[in-house]
Amino acid sequence: MNDTIVIEKSKTISKIDSVLVVDDNKTIQETLAFILERLGHKVMLAKNGEEAIKQYQKYNPDLVFMDIRMPKMSGVEAIKEIKKINNKANIIICTAFSGDNDVRELVKTDSIKVIDKPFEIAEIKKCI
């Protein structure tokens, strides 16, 4: 049996070049980075909301994958700060807590989507 995972670059032209992955779980960070890099994107990492804001200000990525529950500063707080920097920032909330009231409120914004953990590669590709 072959356990190799094949991730092919999308055949469609994507306007997404750079992606910021924000998660306090190193395994999730590395998994998302692996997938996104194989899809042809430049990836930056942050482990909490404070780092996310600094990375966003410095690099202005095209897309942000944001966890919600993190130490120091939550994803909800970081998203609000990032939206102050760029109200059209594209953000995908990647969380096991998509039913939280704060998450439901944020998803009402056009440029914010949510995917549930655990996620699948096809779901990541679809969001991008």
C-alpha positions in Angstrom: 0.0 0.0 0.0 1.3 3.5 -0.9 0.9 6.1 1.9 2.4 8.9 -0.2 0.4 12.1 -0.3 0.5 13.9 -3.6 -0.2 17.6 -3.6 -0.3 19.2 -7.0 -0.2 22.9 -7.8 -3.5 24.3 -8.9 -3.9 24.5 -12.6 -5.8 27.8 -12.2 -4.1 31.1 -11.8 -4.2 32.2 -8.2 -3.8 35.7 -7.0 -2.6 34.3 -3.7 1.2 34.4 -3.5 2.1 34.8 0.2 0.3 33.2 3.1 0.7 33.8 6.9 -0.1 30.7 9.0 -0.9 31.5 12.6 -1.2 28.7 15.1 0.3 27.9 18.5 0.4 24.2 17.6 3.7 23.5 15.8 2.4 20.4 14.1 -0.5 22.3 12.5 1.8 25.1 11.5 4.2 22.7 9.8 1.4 20.7 8.1 -0.3 23.8 6.7 3.1 25.2 5.6 3.9 22.0 3.9 0.6 21.9 2.0 0.7 25.6 1.0 4.3 25.5 -0.1 3.5 22.4 -2.3 0.7 24.4 -3.8 3.2 27.1 -4.8 2.7 29.7 -2.0 5.3 31.5 0.1 4.6 30.8 3.7 5.3 32.8 6.9 4.6 31.5 10.4 3.4 33.0 13.7 2.6 31.3 16.9 0.1 33.8 18.4 -1.9 36.9 17.6 0.9 39.3 18.6 3.3 37.7 16.2 0.6 37.6 13.5 0.1 41.4 13.6 3.9 42.0 13.4 4.2 39.6 10.5 1.2 41.1 8.7 2.6 44.6 9.1 6.0 43.6 7.9 5.0 41.3 4.9 1.4 42.2 4.0 0.6 38.6 3.0 -2.2 37.9 0.5 -3.9 35.4 2.9 -3.9 34.6 6.6 -4.8 31.2 8.1 -5.7 32.1 11.7 -6.2 29.8 14.7 -8.6 31.3 17.4 -7.4 30.0 20.7 -3.8 30.9 21.3 -1.7 32.3 24.2 -0.8 36.0 24.5 -3.4 37.2 22.0 -6.3 35.3 20.5 -7.0 35.0 16.9 -10.2 37.0 17.3 -8.2 40.0 18.7 -5.5 39.6 16.0 -8.1 39.5 13.2 -9.6 42.8 14.5 -6.2 44.4 14.6 -5.3 43.1 11.1 -8.6 44.4 9.8 -7.7 47.9 11.2 -4.5 47.6 9.1 -6.3 46.4 6.0 -10.1 46.0 6.1 -9.9 43.8 3.0 -7.4 41.4 4.4 -8.2 37.8 3.4 -8.4 35.6 6.4 -9.3 31.9 6.8 -10.1 30.9 10.4 -8.8 27.4 11.0 -10.3 26.2 14.3 -11.9 23.4 16.1 -14.3 26.0 17.6 -16.2 27.3 14.6 -19.4 27.5 16.6 -18.1 30.2 19.0 -20.1 33.4 18.9 -16.9 35.5 18.1 -16.1 33.2 15.1 -19.7 33.4 13.8 -19.6 37.2 14.0 -16.3 37.4 12.2 -17.4 35.1 9.4 -20.2 37.6 8.5 -17.3 39.7 6.9 -16.9 39.0 3.2 -13.1 38.4 3.4 -13.2 35.9 6.3 -13.9 32.2 5.9 -13.7 29.4 8.3 -12.6 25.8 8.1 -12.8 23.2 10.8 -9.9 21.3 12.3 -9.0 18.7 11.5 -8.9 19.9 7.9 -8.3 18.1 4.6 -6.1 19.1 1.8 -9.0 19.5 -0.6 -10.7 21.9 1.8 -7.5 24.1 2.0 -7.3 24.2 -1.8 -10.9 25.1 -2.1 -10.5 28.0 0.3 -7.6 29.5 -1.6 
